[in-house]
Amino acid sequence: MSYEMIAMLMFSSMMLMLLTGQRVFGAIGFIAVVSALLLWGDRGGYDLGFSAAMKLMKWYPLLTLPMFIFMGYVLSESRIADDLYRMFHVWMGGLSGGLAIGTIGLMVLISAMNGLSVAGMAIGATIALPELLKRNYDKRMVTGVIQAGSSLGILVPPSVVLVLYAMIARQPVGQLWLAGVIPGLMMAALFIGYIAIRCKANPKLGPALSKEERNVGWPEKLRLLRAGLLPLVIFFVMMVPFVNGWTSLVESSALGAVAAFMAAVLKGRMTRNVFENSVRQTLGVSCMFMWIILAALAFGAVFDGLGAVKAIENLFTKQVNLSPWMILILMQLSFLLMGTFLDDTAMLVIVAPLYVPLVGALGFDLVWYGVLYTITCQIAYMTPPFGYNLFLMRAMAPPEIGIRDIYSSITPFVLVMVLALALVMVFPEIALWLPNYTLSLIHISEPTRQAEIGDA
């Protein structure tokens, strides 16, 4: 049997197991180990799984995952996000669509302290959605705003998904985070622009607050501003030392976790219940990620041993004669298709053994491709009929918001995301300028520092 046929058989078997409802890591890991046993016998098959486990245990950057997840859950469980929304409510409620615009800002800040879209969706649905509906915002507008805004969690640093991509693609996590900053802010700005234009043209979609509701004195406004900017302070406490090279990635993640914990303690909100819930949820999510990474490593090892990536590259570029850009576009379309029934982590670990080496072989930058993958996942999250965020919103929304409202609410935001994806594809510097600029600063400062040492 040819290597191409073995690779196709592995993929089809894995997809069949996923359709039966098996857990992602179980399906991927089972196919990897069984394939290894059939291809290389007892010794090779058993060694493959053991080697993948040892490689996982030696990945020092993996310590960042529980740190970031714990930081996000502490800030969520201690209701510090409530202060953020109250700040936006007071400062931006006088504009048409102001609270919806503020909700996008809220989601950006939540993304900057969590890195998971699920947390943004939960906070948006429990805090922002009732407030917006109570103030007569259009239900389709607000459900679309919360779904779109929550998707920023996997693009704006510290994105947990980009950490996972970095481990699988062997790319620097810091470079990927920096690459996600400008595209994430650009997408948030496009969302805000769309909301402002729609609500200006039709004020009924997002009516401004009355003067009575906005009648808050400056001392209260400033107090809310200080409280609302606390997560931003935590973000800078974590990121500034890392960007300047004072701390490693793991040390910065620990700084963020400690800063979030201390913020909750100082505000008097770190109760035993909050701490237990945060630790329990952190443990559950961290274990899930570790099992998935372990399965992905084993699956990737089989592909490397088969040489399947080279075979498929030859199939696309020489036999079918597709250009590198056509292959890249087909990859993105496959992510959109998989996103209708898989989450972002599952999509990555299923196709990473094939896509990541192929993208590198075609001459594309793997940091840039990590941003493309993440934006495509955001689109897939909101694409009917089975987009991940659609069902999360349906589970959290009040009864008056039906599934038809949720489906129709995301159409304009998906189009905005497609525009953002096209811009990043056509202009790669949108993603690569900041990491390249940071690298240039490091290269300039290092000889200067050495010269200072020499002078001393």
N, C-alpha and C positions, 0 to 999 in steps of 0.2 A: 504493500500500500504506500502511495506517495505521501510526502510530508504535508502537502496541501490537503489531501483527503483526511489525514489524521487530525490536522488542525480543525477542519470543518466538522469532523465527527465529535471532537472535544467540545466545540462551541455549541453544536446542536444538542448534545447530551446535557450540557449545562443548562441551556435554555429550557429544555424539556423538564428538568428537575425544578427549575424556578417556577414553571407554570403549574407544577403540582403543589406549590405552596411551601416548599422547603425553604429554610433560612438561607440567606445569600451565602454566608461564609461556609455553611454545611455543603451546599451544592458545589461551590467552587473548589473547596478543599477536597471533597470526595472525588470529583472528576480528576483533579490534579494527581492525587495519590494513586488512584486506580490506573490512570494512564501511565504513570511512572512504573508501577508494578508490571503492567503488560509489556512495556517497551524495554525495560532494563532489568527485569527480574527482581527477586527479593531484596538483594543488597542495595541496588540502586534506588528502588522504590521507597524503602524505609529510610534510607539516608536523605532522600530529597525532603521529606517532611521534617525530619530532625534538623537538617541544615537550615531550613526556613525558620524554624522556631528559634534556633540559636542566633540567626541573623536578626530576628526581631528583638530578642533580648539585649543584643549589643547596640541597638539603635538608641544612642543617647538622646537625640532630639525628640524621641517619642515621649519623653517626660513632659514636653510642652502641652500635650493633649489634655491630660487631667487638670493641669494648672489653668488653662484657658476655660475649660468647661466649668471648673469650680468657680472661677471668677464670675462667669456669666450667671450661674445659678444663684450665687450669693446676692448679686445686684438685683436679680429678678425676685427672689424670695423675700428679700428685705424691703421690697417696694420702693427702692430708690428710683425706679422708672416712673413711678407715680409723680414724683417731683418734676421730672422732665416734662410730662404732659401738662401739668399745671402751669409750668413756665411758658410753654407754647400757647396754652389757652389764654393767658393774660397778655402776652406780648404780641400775638398775631391774630387774635380773634376778630379784630376790627376790619380785616380784609375779607373780600369775597373769596370763599374757599380757604381762608386763613388757617382754620383748624386742620383742614386736609393737608395743606402745605406744612404746617407744624408737625403733623403726623409723619410725613416723610422725613423731616428733620429728626424726629424722635427715633425713627427706625435706623437712621444713619448712626446716631449715637449709641443705640442698642447694639448695632452691628459692631461698632468700635469697642464694645466691652464684652461681646459674647462670641461672635464668630459662627453662630448657628442660625439658620433661618427659622427653625421651629420656635426658638425662644422669642424672636421678633413677632412671629405670628401669634403666639400665645399672649404676649403683652399687648399687642395691637388689638386683638379681639376682645380682651378682657377690660382694657382701660380706654382705648380710643374709640372703639366701635359704639359702645353705649352712649358716650358723650356726643359723638357726631350725630347719631340717630335722634337723640333727645333734642338736638338743636336743628332738626328738620333738614339735615343734609340728605341728598339723594342716596338711597340705599345701594344702588349699583355703583355710584361713584365711590362711596366709602369702602365697600368690599374690595373693589379694584385697587384702591389706594393701599389698603392694609396688606393685600397679597403681594402687590408689586414692591412695596417698601420692605416687607419682611425678607424678600428674596435677596436684598442687599447684604444680608448677613454672611453669605458664602463668598462675597467678593471683597468687601471692605475689611482691611486687617483689624484684628488678628483672626483671619478666616481659618477655621479648623479644616475645611475642605482643601484649602491650598497647602496646609501642612501635610495632609495625607497625600496630595499630588506630589509635593516635594519629595516625600519619602519614596514613593514609587518611581518617580521620574529621575531621582538622584539630582535634584536641583536645589539651590540654596533657598531656604524658607524666607529669609529676609528679602531676597531679590523678588520673590513671588509676591510677598506682601506689598512691597513698594510698587510693583507693577499693577497691583489691584487698586491702588489709591485713586489715581486720576480717572480710570474708567468707572470706578464706583461713584465718585463724586459727580462725574459727567452724567451718569445715568440718573442719579438723584436730581440733578439740575434739569434734565429733560422731563422727568416726572413732574417737577414743580412747575416748569414752563407749561406743560400740557394742562395741569390743574388750573393754573392762573388764567390761561386763555379760555378754557371751557367755562369757568365760573364767571369770568368777565362777560362772556357772550350770553350766558344764561345764569344769572345770579341765584335762581331757585335751586340749582344743583348744590351750591355751597353758600347759604346766606351768612352775612356778617353778624357778629354778636351785637346785641343792643347796647346802648350807652350805659344802661344800668349794670349789665353784666361785666362791662369793661371798666367800671368805675372803681378802680383799685389804686390806692395811693402809691407814690414812688417808693416809700420805705418797704412796702409789701412786694412791689415789683422787683426791687433790688434783692430782697431776701430770696424770692423765688428764683431769680437769676443765679444767685450763688448756689442754691440747692440743686438747680437743674444742670449746672455746669460741672458738678462733682464727677460724673462719669467721664467727662472729657479730661479732667485733671488726672484721673486714674489712668486713662489711656496714655497721656503724655508722660506720667511717671514710669510707665512700662516701656514706651517706645523710644523716648529721647535717649536714654542710656544705650539702648541697643543700636540705634542708627549711628550714634557717635562712636561706637566701638568700645564703650566702657563696660558693657556686660555682654555675655553670650545670650543666645536665644533662650536657653533653658532658664538662665538667671533672670532674664526679663520677664518670662512667663511667671516665675515665682514672685517677682516684684508686683506684678499685676494682681496675682491672687492674694498676696498679703495686703496690698493697698485696698482691694475691694473688701476684704474681711475687716480691716481697721476702720474703713468708712462706715460699714454697717454697725460696728461696735460703738464708734463715736456718736452716731445718730441714735443709739439706744435701740436698735432693731435686730441685733444679733441674739435672738432667743435660742433656746435649746432646740425648738421645733424647726426654726429656720436653718440652723446648722445641720441637724440630722437630715432634713430634706435635701439640702445642697450636697452633702457628702454621699447620700444614697443615690441621687440622680447622677452625680459625677462618676461614681463607681460603675453604674449600669452602662452609661454611654461610653466610658473609657474601655470597658471590657468588650463592648460590641465592636469598637474600632480596632482593637488589638486582634480579635478573631478574624475580622475581615482582612486586615493587612497580612496576617499569617497565611490565610488562604490565597491571597493575591500573590504573595511571594512564591508559594509552592506552584501555583498555576504558571507564573512567569518563568520559573526554572524549567518546567517542561517545554515551554515554547523555545527558550534559549537552546535547550538541548536538541530540539528538533530542527532548528534553523528555519522555523516556519515564517518568521518575519521577513527574512531574505526571499523566501519563496513567494510570499504574497506581494512583496515590493516588486519582484520581477514580473508577477502576473499583471499588476496594475500598470506599471510603467513601460513594459516592453511588449507583452502579449496583447493587452487591451489598449495600450498606447494612450493612457490618460496623462494629462499634464499634472504637475504637483499641486497646482491650485484646485483642479477638479477633484483630485483625491482628497484634499483637505475639506472641500465643500461637502463631499459625500460623507466624510467622517462626522461633520457637524450635523448633517441631516440624520445620520444614524443615532446620534445623541438625542435629537428631538424625538425620534421614534421611541427609543428606549425610555425616555423620560415620561412617557405616558403610563408606564407601569412599574418603573423602578425609581428609587431615590438617587441622589447625586453620588453617594459613596458606592452604591452597588454598580452604577454605570461605570465609574472610574475603574474599579477593580476587575470588572468583567472584560473591558477592552484595553486596559492599560498595557498588558503584555504585548499586544499587537500594535496599538496606535502610537504609543510614546516612542518606541524605537523607529517606527516607520516615519513619524514626523521628523525625527532627527536625521534619518537617512535621506529624506527629501530636501534637506537644507533649511528647514524652518527653525526658528529660535524656540526652545522648549519652555522658556519662561513666558514668552508671548503666547504660546499655545495653551499654557495653563490658564491664562486669562480668558482666551477664547472658549476653552472647555467650560469654565465657570459661568460665563455669560450664557452659553448654550444651555447649561443646566438650569439657570434661572428661567429661561424661556420654557424649557421642558416642564418645569415645575407647575407652570400655569397653562399648559396646553391641554384642552379637552381631548378625549373624553375622560382620561384618568390621571390628569395632572395632580401631583402630590399636594400642592397647596390648595387646590380646589376642594379636596376632601377634608383637609384640615380646617378650612374656613367653614365648610358645611357643618362640621362637628361642633364648632365654637359659636356659630352665628345664631341669633335668636330665630324663633319659628317663622317670623314674617319675611325672612330672607330665604328664598327657595333656591334649589340647585340651578334653575334657569337664570335667576338673577346673578348668581355667582359666575356661571359660564359667560354670560353676556358682559359682565363687568370688566373682565380682564382683556377683552379684544384690543382696546386702544393702548393699554399698557404693554401688551405683547408686541404690538407694532413699534412702540417706542424702544423696546429692548432689541428688536431686530435692527432698528436704525443704529443703536449703540454698537451692536455686534458688527454691522457693516463698516462703521467708522473705524473700529479697532482693527478690523481686517485690512482695510484700505490704507490706514495710517498707523502702522505698528508702533510708531514713536509715542502714541497716546499711552501705551502700556509700558514702553521700554525707556522713555526719557528719564523718569525719576530714578529707576535702579541704575541706569548708566551714569547719570549725573552723580549719584551717591558713590559709585565705584570710582569715578574720576576724582572726587574729593578725597577719598581714602588713598588713592595713588599719589595725589599731590602732597597730602599731609605726611605720609610715611617718610619720604626723603627729607622733608623739612625737620621732622622729629629726629631722624638719624643725624642730621647736620647739627642740631642743637645738642645732642648727646656728645658728638665729636668735639664741639666747641667747649663743652664743659670739661 
